[in-house]
Amino acid sequence: MVAHWFAGEGDAFRLLGTRCTACGAVFFPREDVLCRNPGCQGTDLDEVPLSPRGRVWSYTDGRYRPPAPYVSDPELPWRPYTLIAVELAAERMVVLGQGAPGVTVADLEVGMEVAAVPGVLSEDAGTTWTTWHWRPVGVTA
C-alpha cells in the first residue's frame, strides 16, 4: 500500500488527495510539500477524501506484461486487465486505475458511473500490497 493514498473499507473507502488552502486546487496522488498549481505559491495542504464515485472518461485493456517496477509473477500466465480513467466531477480531475477483477472493456461505457473499491495489487508469502480499483455501480464482487 502506498501510505495515505486511500483509507476506509466498504462504503467508507475513499481515495485521499490534498487541497491547497491558498487556491483550493485538489491533487491526486496527494502532494505534501507545495501546491502544484503554477499560479500559486501555497505550501499549506490539507488531506481530503475524494468523491467515492465518478464517471468513466475513457478505458482500455492492457494485453501485455508491463515492465518493472510493475509487480507480476513471471511464473503465472499473463491475464489482461482493464484500465479506467474516471472523472471526479466535484474535484474536476481524472483519476486512472484498474478495473475491479472481472470487469472487462465489454462491461464499460464512457459516462457510466463507477465507484472506487479496495483491491489487491500483489501478494507474496508475508505481504499483501493494496490498491484501489474502479467497479461499475451496481456490480458486486
Sequence and secondary structure as in RCSB ss.txt:
>XXXX:A:sequence
MVAHWFAGEGDAFRLLGTRCTACGAVFFPREDVLCRNPGCQGTDLDEVPLSPRGRVWSYTDGRYRPPAPYVSDPE
LPWRPYTLIAVELAAERMVVLGQGAPGVTVADLEVGMEVAAVPGVLSEDAGTTWTTWHWRPVGVTA
>XXXX:A:secstr
  TTSEE  GGG EEEEEEETTT  EESS  SSS   TT     EEEEE  SEEEEEEEEEE S   TTS   TT
S    EEEEEEEETTTTEEEEEEE TT  GGG  TT EEEEEEEEEEE SS EEEEEEEEETT   
